[in-house]
């Protein structure tokens, strides 16, 4: 949702902006195969009832709907996302970072796909034009692990503890589900202060 709002804001300011996705795991210790629902996980994490977790999540679903996004939280498959992050970094090395990130997010939030499963990741990688054998070899080994860990180390240095988090020109930060107008205002302010965005 934050990604969509940022993209809408960039269209409005009519200036070239380079967006780079970074790796951040909300739960690095999550199991690859998890039988908990998102509601059970949220209730356990935040000490709330299942009804409260459901209500909070439905608020997010409605906000996403207003942005043209279809979040299917009832059937969302919780998993460890480390390999999905590795795949995104691999896609970045092939010039396909944006396509891969978009495909993974849609698969997770809308299509209820298991994005911790290697067969699912191979399928999604193929859909954005990545080589099946190369991706299979990457997932089987440890390729791109250092790149993911490097991003995560950077987030710790910046004190980032949650997502969405947006860092503009490596010094201006926006956190949480900000509205498109907030992004437009922030981007315009940065342009006025710093000039054109760094490439």
N, C-alpha and C positions, 0 to 999 in steps of 0.2 A: 504494500500500500504506500509506504514512504517512497519507494522507488518510482511508482507511477506518478505520485505528486511531484517529485523532483523532475521527472521527464516532462511533465506538463508545464512546469515553471520554466525549464530551459527553452521550451518552444516559445514562451512569451517574451523572453528577454532578447531574443534575436542576436545572440552572441555565441561564438563557438565555445563550447564547454566540453572538456574531456572528462568522462566519468570512469573511475577505476573501482571495481568491486574488490573488497578485501575479505579475507576469511575470518569468521568469528563463530565459534561453537557455543550455543547457549548451554548445552550440557555435554561437555567432552566425555563424561563417564557413562553416557547413555548406552544401552545395549543396542546391537544391530537389530535384533528381533525382540520386539516389545509388545506385550499384549494389553498394555494400559491404554485407555482412551485419553485424549487431550484433557478432558474434564477431570479424570482421576489424577493425572499428573499435576495439573494446576492446583487442584484441591490439596494434594500432598505437599506441594512446594510452598504454597502461600497460607496453609492452615485455614482453608475455607471449606464450605460444604460443596457438594457436587452441584447443587442448585445455583449457588453463587458463582461457581466456576462456569457453569453453562450460561448464566445470564451475562457475565462479563465477556464471554467469548461471542455471544450473539451480538453484543454491541459492536465488536470488531467486525463481525460478518456484515452488519448493516452499513458500517462505515466503508468497508471494502466495496459493497454493492453500489454505493453512491459514486465510487470511482470507476465503476464498470468492471469490477473484479468479482469472481464467483468463488468464494471460500466455502469448501465443504468440510466443516470441522467435525461433523458427526462420524465421518469415515476416514479422517486424516490418519495416516500411519506414522506413529512415532518411531524414530530410529536414530542411530548414530550417524551424523552427517559428515564425518571426516573424509570418507571416500568421495562423497559428492563434492566436497571442497577440493580434493585432489583433482577430480575431473575438471572442475572449473578452472583450476590453475593450468592444467594441461591444455584445455581449450584456449586459454589466454595465450599460451605459447604458440598456438596455431592461428591466432587472430580471430578466434570464435568465442571470446569470453562473454560478450553480450548475449549472443544467441544461446549459449549453454546456460548461463544464469537464468535467463527468461524461461527456458524450457524446464529447468529443474524446479523453479518456483511454481510454475503452472502444474507440473506433475505432482508436486507435494500438496499444494493448497486446494487445487481444483479437481484433480483427477484421482487423488488418494492413492498415488503410486508409492511403492516402497523404495525410497531413494537411497537406502542403505544397501540394497541388494545389487550385486554386481550385474546380474542379467538385466535388471531394470536400467542401470546406468549405461550399459552397453547399448541398449535399445535407444535411449534418449540421445546418447552421443551420435549414433548413426543418423538420427533424425536431423541433427544440425550439421551433418557432413563430415564427421570425424571418422578416421579409419578404424574399423572394427578390431583388427588384430593389434594395432598399436595401443588402442585403449585397453584391450584385454590384458596385454603385457604390462601396461602401466598399473592397472588395478591389482594384478597378481603380485607385483613387487611393491617397492616403497617409493617409487618415483613420485615427485611433487610433494612428498611429506615435508621436506625442509622448507619449501616455499609456503606451505600452509602454516607451519610453526612460526616462520618468520613474520607473517602477517599477524598472527596471534600475539607474538612478542611485542610487535609494534602497538597493538591495541592496549596491551598492558602498560606500555610506557606512556601512552596518552591518557591512561586512567579510564578507559572505556570498559563498562561493566554490563552493557546491554545493547540491544539493537531495536530500532534503527538508530544509527549514529552517522552523521554526515560531517566530514571535515573538508572545508573549502580553502584552497590555497595553503593547505597544511597549517593553518592557524585559526580559522574561524569554525566553530563547532555548532551544530544543531542536533538536538537529541529528541527522540520520541516521534510520535505520529503528528508532525506539523502539517498544517494546511498548505495548499499550493501557494496561497498569497504570502505566507511566511517565507517560503523558499524564494519567491520572486523578489520580495523585499530584501532578503539577505544577499542574493546574488547581485542585485543592483547596487547595494551598499558596498559590496566587495569590489565591484567594477569601478565605482567612484573613488574608492580609497586606494586600490592597488592597480587599476588599469586592467587590460585584458588578462584573462585567466591563463595560468601556466599551462604549457602543453606537455 
